[in-house]
Amino acid sequence: MKLGRVIQIALIAGAVLMLAASASASTITYSTNLSSGSYITEFSTGSLVLDNTGVIGSGASATLTYDPNTGSTSGVPSNIDYGNFVLACTGCTSGNGVTFGSFTFDLFIDDTTDNAIGEFVGKSTGGTVYSNSSTIDIIWAPVQLGPGTSGAEPTGSASFGPTYFLITNPTGIVAPNSGIVHGETTVQGYVSSTAVPEPATMALVGGAFIGLAALARKRRRG
C-alpha cells in the first residue's frame, strides 16, 4: 500500500473517531428531592432540617438544613451538584459555639433520563460549630452509583445503564458566616457514562493520528 494511502486512511479513521465521540456525548437529567414512598431524601430524624436540640452543653441553637436539587440537566461527563447544606447559628460567636451529635443523611438520586434511583448514605460523628468554624464532616457510602456498584440501587429501581454518578468524599460543612451564601456547602459530584469516550483519551488518539501523518510526510520527503 502506498504511503499516501496509509496517511489518508489514518486521517479518515481519526476523523471518524472524533465524530463518534461527539455523537455519543449526551445529557442527563437528575434530581435529589425525592420525598415519597421508600425513597426519601432526608436526615434519619425524618426531616430536611437537623437541629442541635437535646445535645448536652450544646450552647446556642443551630440548624443544618438540606436544600435539594429539584431537577438539573447536565452534559455527560460533567461536574454536578447534589444540593446544598446550609448551617445557621444565630447565637454563635467566635467564642460561643454549639454541638451537633452524630447523624445520618439519606441522599437519593433520581436519574430521570434512565428512570433509575440510587442512594448515597452520609454519616457524620457531628461536631462543634462557632460563627467562624465548623468541624462537621459527612462521609458518603457508596461513592458511586451505576455500573459496578453493589447495593446502591434499591430493589425495584431501574438500571442506570452505562451512566454512573460519583460523589465527592467527604463533604465538609462550612462555618455559619462562610461563603457567598452564609453557611452554604454544595454536595459535589460527577456524572459520566461508560459509553462516552473520555475527552483526554480522544485527544490522545487524535494526536497519535496527527503524529503518524507528520512522520509519514517526513519520510516521503526524505
Secondary structure, 3 states (H helix, E strand, C coil): CCHHHHHHHHHHHHHHHHHHHHHHCEEEEEECCCEECCEECEECCCCCEEECCCCCCCCCCCEEEEECCCCEEEEECEEEEEEEEEEECCCCCCCCCEEECCEEEEEEEEECCCCEEEEEEEEECCEEEECCEECCEEEEECCEECCCCCCCCCCCCECCCCEEEEECCCEECCCCCCCCCCCEEEEEEEEEECCCCCHHHHHHHHHHHHHHHHHHHHHHHC
